[in-house]
Amino acid sequence: MTTQPMVELDKEELRTTLADVIDVAPAEIGDSTDFLDDLGVDSLLLLELVVVLEKRYRVKFSEQEMRTARTFRDAYALLGGKLVVSG
Amino acid sequence: MKPVQDVHELLPHRYPVLLVDRVLDLVPGESVTAVKAISRNEQCYRKVGAHTTATHLAYPQSLLIESWGQTAGILATWRSPDEESAAPEADRVMLLGGLTGITFHRPVLPGDVLHHRARVFHALSDTVIFEGETLCDGELVMSVERMVMAFRPAGRLLPSAG
């Protein structure tokens, strides 16, 4: 039996959502772009990012997870994992 | 529930930047409604003369945000009387960390009585994110998509004594 995510996680939609909160063009967020080092996101904006994702995708992250999602790849993987689990 | 405490006991802010008059309603950890009456006697109008236009009497947007933020701050730091004293709060400084999606719908003028409504969007150990709005006579004055409020140890921010 395979586990299917309840909500399909659209990579580009996630990129657009993140870009909107960070206030940059979606193209500026590459898969390995580090939000803090490359885009100047500070720790508070990073929290805001994760909180927006929680609301949009109806998932919950622990404080530890919130502070470790630093790149688009991290955020995508973290969110993807949550959607599978919650599904 | 209706907390009866004076805002003086709920916020560290003092004249002339204590910008909340009264708390109307507070649901711990969830929401708060507070009132701020704008008077022509506000400090910000002290240099505005007699021959002036309404545009000069518009309450500064920065102070409007501050007033709303103080309302949110009351919610963030509120402890019921049977909980432990608010003493630990004295060691933490409340800081505005960020604002997203603030919309000003109409100017605020002397005589306006503002109702600030703030709700917890998300609470973490040292950071709280709020959302809400300000109304005057049931009319939307300002909406706040998100305000990030950070709490940091006073010892790391304030100059050490001596």
gemmi code that builds the backbone of each chain (N, CA, C; Angstrom):
import gemmi

chains = {
    "A": [
        ("MET", (0.840, -1.205, 0.000), (0.000, 0.000, 0.000), (0.870, 1.248, 0.000)),
        ("THR", (0.596, 2.123, -0.891), (1.402, 3.343, -0.933), (0.644, 4.499, -0.280)),
        ("THR", (1.425, 5.415, 0.264), (0.808, 6.577, 0.895), (0.747, 7.707, -0.115)),
        ("GLN", (-0.422, 8.196, -0.353), (-0.582, 9.301, -1.294), (-0.848, 10.596, -0.540)),
        ("PRO", (-0.172, 11.665, -0.950), (-0.477, 12.930, -0.281), (-1.901, 13.370, -0.577)),
        ("MET", (-2.549, 13.915, 0.457), (-3.922, 14.397, 0.301), (-3.950, 15.595, -0.651)),
        ("VAL", (-2.971, 16.474, -0.447), (-2.908, 17.671, -1.266), (-1.670, 17.555, -2.137)),
        ("GLU", (-1.843, 17.759, -3.413), (-0.701, 17.722, -4.320), (0.151, 18.962, -4.057)),
        ("LEU", (1.428, 18.758, -3.788), (2.301, 19.892, -3.513), (2.909, 20.397, -4.809)),
        ("ASP", (2.404, 21.518, -5.256), (2.882, 22.127, -6.487), (4.135, 22.942, -6.191)),
        ("LYS", (5.244, 22.489, -6.805), (6.534, 23.106, -6.517), (6.560, 24.591, -6.878)),
        ("GLU", (6.004, 24.919, -8.027), (6.041, 26.324, -8.472), (5.108, 27.211, -7.656)),
        ("GLU", (4.023, 26.619, -7.204), (3.095, 27.387, -6.369), (3.776, 27.702, -5.033)),
        ("LEU", (4.509, 26.709, -4.521), (5.243, 26.919, -3.267), (6.297, 28.012, -3.465)),
        ("ARG", (6.973, 27.975, -4.605), (8.012, 28.969, -4.893), (7.393, 30.384, -4.943)),
        ("THR", (6.239, 30.467, -5.562), (5.562, 31.767, -5.665), (5.121, 32.265, -4.286)),
        ("THR", (4.606, 31.351, -3.478), (4.161, 31.719, -2.125), (5.343, 32.251, -1.310)),
        ("LEU", (6.456, 31.529, -1.371), (7.636, 31.946, -0.612), (8.158, 33.296, -1.124)),
        ("ALA", (8.185, 33.442, -2.451), (8.693, 34.677, -3.049), (7.838, 35.867, -2.629)),
        ("ASP", (6.546, 35.633, -2.519), (5.616, 36.692, -2.132), (5.901, 37.172, -0.706)),
        ("VAL", (6.156, 36.239, 0.198), (6.426, 36.611, 1.595), (7.805, 37.272, 1.731)),
        ("ILE", (8.789, 36.728, 1.014), (10.140, 37.307, 1.097), (10.212, 38.627, 0.329)),
        ("ASP", (9.269, 38.813, -0.591), (9.227, 40.009, -1.433), (10.363, 40.031, -2.457)),
        ("VAL", (10.519, 38.910, -3.164), (11.469, 38.816, -4.280), (10.740, 38.159, -5.456)),
        ("ALA", (11.375, 38.168, -6.626), (10.776, 37.496, -7.777), (10.944, 35.989, -7.601)),
        ("PRO", (9.931, 35.197, -7.997), (10.040, 33.735, -7.851), (11.327, 33.184, -8.467)),
        ("ALA", (11.784, 33.806, -9.567), (12.991, 33.328, -10.249), (14.240, 33.440, -9.368)),
        ("GLU", (14.176, 34.297, -8.389), (15.337, 34.463, -7.509), (15.485, 33.327, -6.505)),
        ("ILE", (14.435, 32.523, -6.394), (14.496, 31.406, -5.450), (14.803, 30.119, -6.201)),
        ("GLY", (16.077, 29.745, -6.243), (16.490, 28.480, -6.845), (16.316, 27.390, -5.799)),
        ("ASP", (16.452, 26.133, -6.230), (16.241, 25.038, -5.284), (17.183, 25.092, -4.088)),
        ("SER", (18.425, 25.531, -4.335), (19.384, 25.522, -3.228), (19.676, 26.931, -2.697)),
        ("THR", (18.872, 27.895, -3.108), (19.050, 29.260, -2.603), (18.831, 29.260, -1.089)),
        ("ASP", (19.807, 29.797, -0.369), (19.691, 29.877, 1.081), (18.955, 31.171, 1.416)),
        ("PHE", (17.793, 31.042, 2.056), (16.974, 32.229, 2.347), (17.766, 33.267, 3.145)),
        ("LEU", (18.531, 32.782, 4.116), (19.226, 33.714, 5.012), (20.463, 34.317, 4.350)),
        ("ASP", (21.306, 33.450, 3.769), (22.566, 33.948, 3.205), (22.380, 34.647, 1.857)),
        ("ASP", (21.507, 34.100, 1.011), (21.379, 34.630, -0.351), (20.301, 35.701, -0.511)),
        ("LEU", (19.254, 35.625, 0.300), (18.140, 36.564, 0.109), (17.990, 37.557, 1.262)),
        ("GLY", (18.887, 37.450, 2.245), (18.837, 38.416, 3.344), (17.643, 38.254, 4.268)),
        ("VAL", (17.057, 37.060, 4.279), (15.925, 36.811, 5.184), (16.462, 36.698, 6.609)),
        ("ASP", (15.823, 37.388, 7.546), (16.293, 37.264, 8.934), (15.473, 36.197, 9.660)),
        ("SER", (15.849, 35.923, 10.884), (15.227, 34.815, 11.623), (13.725, 35.037, 11.806)),
        ("LEU", (13.316, 36.294, 11.948), (11.890, 36.564, 12.159), (11.080, 36.335, 10.884)),
        ("LEU", (11.659, 36.759, 9.747), (10.960, 36.547, 8.476), (10.901, 35.053, 8.157)),
        ("LEU", (11.931, 34.332, 8.568), (11.949, 32.880, 8.349), (10.773, 32.236, 9.096)),
        ("LEU", (10.535, 32.687, 10.312), (9.401, 32.166, 11.072), (8.081, 32.522, 10.376)),
        ("GLU", (8.021, 33.753, 9.884), (6.812, 34.212, 9.200), (6.541, 33.330, 7.980)),
        ("LEU", (7.623, 32.999, 7.266), (7.505, 32.132, 6.091), (6.855, 30.807, 6.451)),
        ("VAL", (7.382, 30.183, 7.495), (6.884, 28.862, 7.870), (5.443, 28.942, 8.347)),
        ("VAL", (5.134, 30.022, 9.069), (3.770, 30.189, 9.580), (2.775, 30.368, 8.427)),
        ("VAL", (3.193, 31.075, 7.393), (2.334, 31.239, 6.220), (2.111, 29.873, 5.549)),
        ("LEU", (3.167, 29.073, 5.479), (3.035, 27.733, 4.889), (2.075, 26.877, 5.710)),
        ("GLU", (2.187, 26.975, 7.035), (1.297, 26.209, 7.916), (-0.160, 26.531, 7.613)),
        ("LYS", (-0.423, 27.820, 7.493), (-1.797, 28.267, 7.273), (-2.298, 27.808, 5.906)),
        ("ARG", (-1.436, 27.993, 4.911), (-1.852, 27.695, 3.541), (-2.058, 26.205, 3.306)),
        ("TYR", (-1.147, 25.387, 3.856), (-1.204, 23.948, 3.594), (-1.825, 23.155, 4.748)),
        ("ARG", (-2.286, 23.874, 5.767), (-2.940, 23.235, 6.917), (-2.095, 22.129, 7.535)),
        ("VAL", (-0.854, 22.465, 7.839), (0.037, 21.514, 8.512), (0.635, 22.222, 9.725)),
        ("LYS", (1.325, 21.462, 10.567), (1.983, 22.052, 11.748), (3.460, 21.698, 11.729)),
        ("PHE", (4.270, 22.669, 12.060), (5.707, 22.413, 12.173), (6.131, 22.636, 13.617)),
        ("SER", (7.116, 21.883, 14.059), (7.657, 22.112, 15.404), (8.570, 23.329, 15.324)),
        ("GLU", (8.872, 23.913, 16.472), (9.746, 25.089, 16.468), (11.108, 24.742, 15.875)),
        ("GLN", (11.571, 23.521, 16.162), (12.869, 23.087, 15.646), (12.837, 23.048, 14.120)),
        ("GLU", (11.759, 22.476, 13.564), (11.633, 22.389, 12.103), (11.585, 23.779, 11.488)),
        ("MET", (10.892, 24.669, 12.179), (10.736, 26.036, 11.664), (12.067, 26.735, 11.500)),
        ("ARG", (12.967, 26.449, 12.406), (14.231, 27.178, 12.400), (15.271, 26.533, 11.478)),
        ("THR", (14.936, 25.355, 10.919), (15.942, 24.676, 10.107), (15.661, 24.723, 8.601)),
        ("ALA", (14.442, 25.100, 8.218), (14.118, 25.153, 6.788), (14.720, 26.412, 6.173)),
        ("ARG", (15.947, 26.289, 5.681), (16.651, 27.486, 5.201), (16.691, 27.625, 3.686)),
        ("THR", (16.434, 26.545, 2.967), (16.468, 26.641, 1.508), (15.132, 26.175, 0.933)),
        ("PHE", (14.922, 26.473, -0.333), (13.683, 26.052, -0.982), (13.564, 24.533, -0.929)),
        ("ARG", (14.704, 23.845, -1.150), (14.691, 22.375, -1.137), (14.252, 21.866, 0.243)),
        ("ASP", (14.805, 22.496, 1.303), (14.430, 22.112, 2.681), (12.935, 22.284, 2.899)),
        ("ALA", (12.440, 23.452, 2.490), (11.034, 23.776, 2.729), (10.129, 22.818, 1.966)),
        ("TYR", (10.515, 22.519, 0.711), (9.725, 21.617, -0.126), (9.686, 20.220, 0.486)),
        ("ALA", (10.863, 19.743, 0.941), (10.946, 18.411, 1.526), (10.159, 18.341, 2.834)),
        ("LEU", (10.324, 19.364, 3.646), (9.645, 19.399, 4.941), (8.132, 19.383, 4.752)),
        ("LEU", (7.681, 20.221, 3.842), (6.248, 20.338, 3.589), (5.709, 19.063, 2.938)),
        ("GLY", (6.471, 18.526, 1.992), (6.069, 17.291, 1.310), (5.882, 16.166, 2.318)),
        ("GLY", (6.835, 16.068, 3.260), (6.762, 15.032, 4.294), (5.518, 15.195, 5.143)),
        ("LYS", (5.221, 16.429, 5.491), (4.049, 16.708, 6.337), (2.761, 16.327, 5.639)),
        ("LEU", (2.683, 16.635, 4.349), (1.445, 16.380, 3.618), (1.206, 14.890, 3.480)),
        ("VAL", (2.284, 14.115, 3.310), (2.142, 12.669, 3.207), (1.673, 12.108, 4.548)),
        ("VAL", (2.328, 12.564, 5.629), (2.000, 12.062, 6.960), (0.552, 12.389, 7.327)),
        ("SER", (0.186, 13.652, 7.070), (-1.159, 14.064, 7.477), (-2.211, 13.427, 6.587)),
        ("GLY", (-1.807, 12.997, 5.350), (-2.771, 12.361, 4.482), (-3.064, 10.956, 4.948)),
    ],
    "B": [
        ("MET", (-15.054, 37.363, 28.948), (-14.457, 37.901, 30.178), (-13.973, 39.325, 29.954)),
        ("LYS", (-13.995, 40.123, 31.004), (-13.577, 41.512, 30.872), (-12.521, 41.855, 31.919)),
        ("PRO", (-11.282, 41.914, 31.477), (-10.255, 42.279, 32.443), (-10.445, 43.724, 32.898)),
        ("VAL", (-10.260, 43.948, 34.173), (-10.523, 45.286, 34.697), (-9.242, 46.067, 34.916)),
        ("GLN", (-8.098, 45.392, 34.683), (-6.847, 46.090, 34.956), (-6.657, 47.334, 34.096)),
        ("ASP", (-6.014, 48.284, 34.687), (-5.624, 49.493, 33.981), (-4.517, 49.107, 32.994)),
        ("VAL", (-4.527, 49.743, 31.837), (-3.489, 49.420, 30.846), (-2.088, 49.703, 31.405)),
        ("HIS", (-2.026, 50.567, 32.389), (-0.763, 50.905, 33.040), (-0.117, 49.666, 33.659)),
        ("GLU", (-0.967, 48.725, 34.058), (-0.453, 47.496, 34.675), (-0.148, 46.447, 33.613)),
        ("LEU", (-0.660, 46.652, 32.409), (-0.538, 45.619, 31.381), (0.580, 45.889, 30.386)),
        ("LEU", (1.032, 47.132, 30.329), (2.074, 47.499, 29.369), (3.199, 48.260, 30.075)),
        ("PRO", (4.416, 48.111, 29.576), (5.516, 48.888, 30.153), (5.543, 50.323, 29.620)),
        ("HIS", (4.781, 50.606, 28.582), (4.790, 51.929, 27.952), (4.191, 52.990, 28.876)),
        ("ARG", (4.704, 54.216, 28.771), (4.221, 55.327, 29.588), (4.040, 56.577, 28.733)),
        ("TYR", (3.356, 57.576, 29.305), (3.143, 58.838, 28.607), (4.473, 59.347, 28.062)),
        ("PRO", (4.559, 59.857, 26.835), (3.454, 60.055, 25.880), (3.285, 58.925, 24.859)),
        ("VAL", (3.819, 57.772, 25.142), (3.674, 56.681, 24.158), (2.896, 55.483, 24.695)),
        ("LEU", (2.064, 55.731, 25.681), (1.127, 54.684, 26.085), (-0.124, 54.924, 25.235)),
        ("LEU", (-0.267, 54.142, 24.161), (-1.267, 54.460, 23.147), (-2.483, 53.527, 23.148)),
        ("VAL", (-2.794, 52.984, 24.314), (-4.026, 52.206, 24.476), (-4.737, 52.770, 25.702)),
        ("ASP", (-6.054, 52.991, 25.603), (-6.790, 53.574, 26.730), (-7.462, 52.531, 27.616)),
        ("ARG", (-8.063, 51.548, 26.978), (-8.827, 50.581, 27.769), (-8.972, 49.266, 27.012)),
        ("VAL", (-8.888, 48.164, 27.770), (-9.113, 46.850, 27.167), (-10.591, 46.511, 27.331)),
        ("LEU", (-11.251, 46.177, 26.233), (-12.682, 45.846, 26.301), (-12.915, 44.365, 26.492)),
        ("ASP", (-12.077, 43.574, 25.837), (-12.305, 42.143, 25.863), (-10.989, 41.436, 25.589)),
        ("LEU", (-10.772, 40.330, 26.298), (-9.534, 39.595, 26.074), (-9.778, 38.101, 26.286)),
        ("VAL", (-9.441, 37.322, 25.279), (-9.490, 35.866, 25.395), (-8.034, 35.404, 25.389)),
        ("PRO", (-7.528, 34.931, 26.542), (-6.103, 34.601, 26.643), (-5.621, 33.690, 25.512)),
        ("GLY", (-4.512, 34.082, 24.917), (-3.908, 33.274, 23.865), (-4.638, 33.344, 22.534)),
        ("GLU", (-5.750, 34.095, 22.478), (-6.521, 34.123, 21.234), (-6.727, 35.521, 20.657)),
        ("SER", (-7.418, 36.381, 21.424), (-7.767, 37.672, 20.847), (-7.941, 38.747, 21.907)),
        ("VAL", (-7.893, 39.986, 21.445), (-8.083, 41.125, 22.338), (-8.748, 42.256, 21.555)),
        ("THR", (-9.576, 43.026, 22.246), (-10.125, 44.258, 21.676), (-9.842, 45.374, 22.673)),
        ("ALA", (-9.274, 46.470, 22.172), (-8.965, 47.593, 23.049), (-9.319, 48.899, 22.356)),
        ("VAL", (-9.496, 49.921, 23.173), (-9.906, 51.227, 22.664), (-8.787, 52.239, 22.805)),
        ("LYS", (-8.665, 53.089, 21.784), (-7.763, 54.229, 21.858), (-8.530, 55.428, 21.294)),
        ("ALA", (-8.727, 56.439, 22.121), (-9.410, 57.656, 21.666), (-8.352, 58.657, 21.213)),
        ("ILE", (-8.547, 59.195, 20.018), (-7.604, 60.178, 19.490), (-8.102, 61.573, 19.870)),
        ("SER", (-7.246, 62.306, 20.553), (-7.611, 63.643, 21.008), (-6.788, 64.701, 20.275)),
        ("ARG", (-7.362, 65.903, 20.144), (-6.623, 67.015, 19.529), (-5.442, 67.409, 20.433)),
        ("ASN", (-5.512, 66.916, 21.659), (-4.477, 67.237, 22.639), (-3.304, 66.249, 22.594)),
        ("GLU", (-3.310, 65.314, 21.621), (-2.205, 64.366, 21.486), (-0.894, 65.128, 21.274)),
        ("GLN", (0.161, 64.538, 21.769), (1.498, 65.128, 21.586), (1.827, 65.433, 20.127)),
        ("CYS", (1.372, 64.517, 19.233), (1.727, 64.675, 17.816), (1.107, 65.926, 17.177)),
        ("TYR", (0.115, 66.545, 17.833), (-0.521, 67.746, 17.268), (-0.009, 69.041, 17.907)),
        ("ARG", (1.014, 68.937, 18.750), (1.411, 70.116, 19.528), (1.901, 71.272, 18.657)),
        ("LYS", (2.406, 70.962, 17.471), (2.907, 72.041, 16.613), (1.935, 72.399, 15.495)),
        ("VAL", (0.780, 71.749, 15.482), (-0.207, 72.050, 14.447), (-1.020, 73.272, 14.886)),
        ("GLY", (-0.985, 74.329, 14.060), (-1.654, 75.582, 14.424), (-3.137, 75.583, 14.117)),
        ("ALA", (-3.723, 76.752, 14.304), (-5.167, 76.901, 14.141), (-5.598, 76.826, 12.677)),
        ("HIS", (-4.822, 77.466, 11.810), (-5.209, 77.522, 10.396), (-4.618, 76.328, 9.673)),
        ("THR", (-5.324, 75.248, 9.770), (-4.773, 74.026, 9.213), (-5.869, 73.238, 8.493)),
        ("THR", (-5.440, 72.288, 7.691), (-6.417, 71.460, 6.968), (-6.468, 70.084, 7.603)),
        ("ALA", (-7.497, 69.359, 7.222), (-7.686, 68.026, 7.803), (-6.478, 67.132, 7.572)),
        ("THR", (-5.773, 67.348, 6.449), (-4.642, 66.470, 6.160), (-3.550, 66.601, 7.236)),
        ("HIS", (-3.439, 67.814, 7.807), (-2.441, 67.994, 8.860), (-2.887, 67.382, 10.183)),
        ("LEU", (-4.170, 67.087, 10.264), (-4.702, 66.532, 11.506), (-4.830, 65.011, 11.459)),
        ("ALA", (-4.453, 64.419, 10.334), (-4.516, 62.957, 10.244), (-3.538, 62.374, 11.262)),
        ("TYR", (-4.026, 61.439, 12.049), (-3.181, 60.805, 13.063), (-2.076, 60.030, 12.346)),
        ("PRO", (-0.810, 60.197, 12.764), (0.297, 59.536, 12.051), (0.114, 58.015, 11.981)),
        ("GLN", (0.351, 57.470, 10.772), (0.164, 56.028, 10.575), (1.105, 55.208, 11.451)),
        ("SER", (2.314, 55.759, 11.682), (3.280, 55.041, 12.524), (2.722, 54.872, 13.943)),
        ("LEU", (2.052, 55.907, 14.450), (1.487, 55.825, 15.797), (0.257, 54.919, 15.827)),
        ("LEU", (-0.452, 54.898, 14.714), (-1.610, 54.005, 14.614), (-1.143, 52.546, 14.716)),
        ("ILE", (-0.065, 52.235, 14.002), (0.503, 50.882, 14.065), (1.012, 50.596, 15.476)),
        ("GLU", (1.678, 51.583, 16.084), (2.188, 51.408, 17.442), (1.040, 51.119, 18.417)),
        ("SER", (-0.034, 51.869, 18.275), (-1.192, 51.703, 19.152), (-1.798, 50.304, 18.992)),
        ("TRP", (-1.923, 49.880, 17.738), (-2.442, 48.526, 17.467), (-1.474, 47.481, 18.036)),
        ("GLY", (-0.185, 47.724, 17.848), (0.841, 46.803, 18.330), (0.826, 46.679, 19.852)),
        ("GLN", (0.581, 47.788, 20.533), (0.506, 47.733, 21.997), (-0.692, 46.889, 22.439)),
        ("THR", (-1.777, 46.997, 21.675), (-2.958, 46.172, 21.963), (-2.587, 44.689, 21.836)),
        ("ALA", (-1.888, 44.365, 20.754), (-1.441, 42.982, 20.550), (-0.485, 42.572, 21.678)),
        ("GLY", (0.345, 43.519, 22.109), (1.306, 43.252, 23.182), (0.613, 42.893, 24.493)),
        ("ILE", (-0.523, 43.515, 24.744), (-1.298, 43.195, 25.963), (-1.730, 41.733, 25.918)),
        ("LEU", (-2.169, 41.308, 24.737), (-2.599, 39.913, 24.571), (-1.418, 38.960, 24.754)),
        ("ALA", (-0.277, 39.349, 24.194), (0.909, 38.481, 24.249), (1.410, 38.292, 25.675)),
        ("THR", (1.289, 39.315, 26.497), (1.895, 39.241, 27.835), (0.869, 39.044, 28.947)),
        ("TRP", (-0.410, 38.983, 28.588), (-1.449, 38.899, 29.620), (-1.410, 37.583, 30.382)),
        ("ARG", (-1.467, 37.699, 31.717), (-1.546, 36.514, 32.569), (-2.733, 36.695, 33.492)),
        ("SER", (-3.533, 35.643, 33.680), (-4.683, 35.762, 34.582), (-4.183, 35.903, 36.014)),
        ("PRO", (-4.973, 36.519, 36.879), (-4.544, 36.794, 38.252), (-4.108, 35.528, 39.009)),
        ("ASP", (-4.715, 34.377, 38.673), (-4.336, 33.166, 39.399), (-3.085, 32.499, 38.836)),
        ("GLU", (-2.617, 32.990, 37.695), (-1.347, 32.475, 37.187), (-0.215, 33.148, 37.936)),
        ("GLU", (0.986, 32.666, 37.686), (2.130, 33.279, 38.359), (2.225, 34.740, 37.966)),
        ("SER", (2.866, 35.503, 38.796), (2.968, 36.936, 38.547), (3.648, 37.198, 37.215)),
        ("ALA", (3.431, 38.374, 36.692), (3.995, 38.727, 35.395), (5.476, 39.090, 35.514)),
        ("ALA", (6.047, 38.792, 36.644), (7.436, 39.176, 36.886), (8.414, 38.791, 35.767)),
        ("PRO", (8.314, 37.561, 35.205), (9.274, 37.204, 34.147), (9.212, 38.150, 32.955)),
        ("GLU", (8.032, 38.748, 32.729), (7.902, 39.664, 31.602), (8.831, 40.868, 31.736)),
        ("ALA", (9.135, 41.195, 32.987), (9.992, 42.357, 33.213), (11.387, 42.130, 32.630)),
        ("ASP", (11.743, 40.862, 32.457), (13.080, 40.555, 31.930), (13.088, 40.442, 30.413)),
        ("ARG", (11.909, 40.569, 29.819), (11.834, 40.427, 28.369), (11.356, 41.727, 27.745)),
        ("VAL", (11.996, 42.089, 26.652), (11.615, 43.323, 25.969), (10.785, 42.955, 24.736)),
        ("MET", (9.669, 43.667, 24.576), (8.758, 43.441, 23.463), (9.254, 44.251, 22.260)),
        ("LEU", (9.470, 43.584, 21.131), (9.997, 44.279, 19.955), (9.120, 44.025, 18.733)),
        ("LEU", (8.956, 45.050, 17.919), (8.252, 44.870, 16.654), (9.250, 44.278, 15.669)),
        ("GLY", (8.974, 43.055, 15.233), (9.917, 42.361, 14.352), (9.628, 42.562, 12.881)),
        ("GLY", (8.368, 42.740, 12.516), (8.044, 42.907, 11.105), (6.559, 43.098, 10.881)),
        ("LEU", (6.236, 43.720, 9.755), (4.847, 43.985, 9.389), (4.627, 43.572, 7.945)),
        ("THR", (3.520, 42.910, 7.677), (3.196, 42.512, 6.307), (1.744, 42.854, 6.025)),
        ("GLY", (1.508, 43.445, 4.868), (0.138, 43.685, 4.426), (-0.643, 44.633, 5.313)),
        ("ILE", (-0.080, 45.809, 5.574), (-0.808, 46.825, 6.327), (-1.560, 47.697, 5.319)),
        ("THR", (-2.848, 47.849, 5.513), (-3.630, 48.715, 4.627), (-4.328, 49.784, 5.461)),
        ("PHE", (-4.150, 51.050, 5.042), (-4.832, 52.147, 5.714), (-6.040, 52.511, 4.862)),
        ("HIS", (-7.218, 52.369, 5.438), (-8.430, 52.546, 4.647), (-8.951, 53.976, 4.646)),
        ("ARG", (-8.705, 54.691, 5.742), (-9.094, 56.108, 5.753), (-8.316, 56.805, 6.865)),
        ("PRO", (-8.151, 58.136, 6.763), (-7.379, 58.834, 7.786), (-8.108, 58.828, 9.134)),
        ("VAL", (-7.317, 58.873, 10.191), (-7.865, 58.961, 11.542), (-7.713, 60.410, 11.997)),
        ("LEU", (-8.774, 60.974, 12.543), (-8.758, 62.387, 12.930), (-9.085, 62.542, 14.415)),
        ("PRO", (-8.706, 63.700, 14.989), (-9.048, 63.936, 16.394), (-10.549, 63.754, 16.614)),
        ("GLY", (-10.889, 63.099, 17.710), (-12.289, 62.813, 17.999), (-12.660, 61.374, 17.666)),
        ("ASP", (-11.837, 60.723, 16.849), (-12.108, 59.324, 16.501), (-11.815, 58.415, 17.701)),
        ("VAL", (-12.693, 57.457, 17.908), (-12.461, 56.443, 18.945), (-12.178, 55.124, 18.223)),
        ("LEU", (-10.938, 54.677, 18.368), (-10.513, 53.493, 17.622), (-10.721, 52.214, 18.419)),
        ("HIS", (-11.178, 51.191, 17.727), (-11.270, 49.857, 18.320), (-10.233, 48.981, 17.629)),
        ("HIS", (-9.200, 48.628, 18.383), (-8.170, 47.742, 17.834), (-8.557, 46.301, 18.145)),
        ("ARG", (-8.497, 45.460, 17.121), (-8.744, 44.032, 17.346), (-7.526, 43.260, 16.866)),
        ("ALA", (-6.950, 42.469, 17.760), (-5.771, 41.673, 17.405), (-6.026, 40.214, 17.753)),
        ("ARG", (-5.602, 39.345, 16.854), (-5.743, 37.908, 17.077), (-4.391, 37.222, 16.905)),
        ("VAL", (-4.158, 36.181, 17.697), (-2.908, 35.434, 17.558), (-2.996, 34.588, 16.297)),
        ("PHE", (-2.047, 34.804, 15.406), (-1.960, 34.040, 14.159), (-1.132, 32.787, 14.443)),
        ("HIS", (-0.097, 32.990, 15.238), (0.774, 31.892, 15.616), (1.632, 32.311, 16.803)),
        ("ALA", (1.769, 31.441, 17.795), (2.593, 31.780, 18.959), (3.715, 30.777, 19.123)),
        ("LEU", (4.927, 31.282, 19.269), (6.096, 30.441, 19.532), (6.655, 30.892, 20.871)),
        ("SER", (7.715, 30.243, 21.323), (8.236, 30.577, 22.649), (8.662, 32.037, 22.774)),
        ("ASP", (9.374, 32.552, 21.780), (9.874, 33.914, 21.926), (9.377, 34.852, 20.820)),
        ("THR", (8.417, 34.393, 20.052), (7.891, 35.200, 18.951), (6.385, 34.947, 18.821)),
        ("VAL", (5.633, 36.015, 18.629), (4.192, 35.847, 18.410), (3.828, 36.605, 17.128)),
        ("ILE", (3.026, 35.972, 16.283), (2.586, 36.624, 15.052), (1.092, 36.908, 15.183)),
        ("PHE", (0.720, 38.164, 14.937), (-0.665, 38.606, 15.090), (-1.261, 39.018, 13.752)),
        ("GLU", (-2.587, 39.047, 13.723), (-3.315, 39.635, 12.606), (-4.490, 40.405, 13.214)),
        ("GLY", (-5.103, 41.276, 12.435), (-6.251, 41.996, 12.986), (-6.568, 43.262, 12.231)),
        ("GLU", (-7.287, 44.175, 12.903), (-7.713, 45.396, 12.240), (-8.082, 46.453, 13.273)),
        ("THR", (-8.270, 47.660, 12.775), (-8.730, 48.761, 13.604), (-10.000, 49.322, 12.980)),
        ("LEU", (-10.999, 49.540, 13.813), (-12.257, 50.107, 13.329), (-12.589, 51.400, 14.066)),
        ("CYS", (-13.367, 52.258, 13.396), (-13.872, 53.467, 14.022), (-15.338, 53.573, 13.599)),
        ("ASP", (-16.238, 53.596, 14.555), (-17.677, 53.598, 14.262), (-18.047, 52.461, 13.309)),
        ("GLY", (-17.462, 51.318, 13.499), (-17.769, 50.154, 12.676), (-17.129, 50.170, 11.297)),
        ("GLU", (-16.400, 51.231, 11.001), (-15.771, 51.382, 9.691), (-14.295, 50.976, 9.786)),
        ("LEU", (-13.832, 50.211, 8.789), (-12.447, 49.758, 8.802), (-11.483, 50.923, 8.579)),
        ("VAL", (-10.518, 51.056, 9.464), (-9.537, 52.137, 9.389), (-8.180, 51.583, 8.931)),
        ("MET", (-7.830, 50.437, 9.496), (-6.545, 49.813, 9.147), (-6.703, 48.299, 9.265)),
        ("SER", (-6.095, 47.575, 8.321), (-6.059, 46.128, 8.474), (-4.617, 45.662, 8.498)),
        ("VAL", (-4.361, 44.659, 9.311), (-3.004, 44.132, 9.512), (-3.018, 42.660, 9.148)),
        ("GLU", (-2.315, 42.333, 8.070), (-2.262, 40.933, 7.651), (-1.408, 40.132, 8.634)),
        ("ARG", (-0.236, 40.664, 8.960), (0.629, 40.001, 9.941), (1.540, 41.003, 10.649)),
        ("MET", (1.680, 40.849, 11.956), (2.695, 41.592, 12.699), (3.504, 40.569, 13.490)),
        ("VAL", (4.813, 40.624, 13.314), (5.691, 39.718, 14.053), (6.199, 40.461, 15.284)),
        ("MET", (5.960, 39.896, 16.452), (6.433, 40.508, 17.687), (7.428, 39.565, 18.354)),
        ("ALA", (8.606, 40.089, 18.623), (9.653, 39.260, 19.213), (9.880, 39.658, 20.663)),
        ("PHE", (10.161, 38.690, 21.486), (10.502, 38.954, 22.884), (11.940, 38.534, 23.097)),
        ("ARG", (12.752, 39.474, 23.578), (14.166, 39.180, 23.768), (14.586, 39.542, 25.187)),
        ("PRO", (15.585, 38.836, 25.727), (16.027, 39.130, 27.098), (16.530, 40.568, 27.211)),
        ("ALA", (16.048, 41.257, 28.231), (16.430, 42.661, 28.422), (17.945, 42.797, 28.545)),
        ("GLY", (18.567, 41.834, 29.175), (20.007, 41.897, 29.405), (20.825, 41.981, 28.127)),
        ("ARG", (20.262, 41.449, 27.039), (20.995, 41.458, 25.766), (20.793, 42.752, 25.007)),
        ("LEU", (19.787, 43.547, 25.412), (19.440, 44.737, 24.647), (19.764, 46.041, 25.358)),
        ("LEU", (19.585, 46.039, 26.670), (19.759, 47.280, 27.405), (21.212, 47.443, 27.845)),
        ("PRO", (21.685, 48.687, 27.906), (23.054, 48.894, 28.372), (23.187, 48.415, 29.818)),
        ("SER", (24.278, 47.748, 30.113), (24.442, 47.232, 31.469), (24.669, 48.381, 32.452)),
        ("ALA", (24.174, 48.196, 33.651), (24.303, 49.239, 34.667), (25.762, 49.472, 35.011)),
        ("GLY", (26.130, 50.718, 35.124), (27.522, 51.055, 35.456), (28.330, 50.793, 34.249)),
    ],
}
model = gemmi.Model(1)
for chain_id, residues in chains.items():
    chain = gemmi.Chain(chain_id)
    for i, (resn, *xyz) in enumerate(residues, 1):
        res = gemmi.Residue()
        res.name, res.seqid = resn, gemmi.SeqId(i, " ")
        for name, pos in zip(("N", "CA", "C"), xyz):
            atom = gemmi.Atom()
            atom.name, atom.element = name, gemmi.Element(name[0])
            atom.pos, atom.b_iso = gemmi.Position(*pos), 0.0
            res.add_atom(atom)
        chain.add_residue(res)
    model.add_chain(chain)
structure = gemmi.Structure()
structure.add_model(model)
structure.setup_entities()
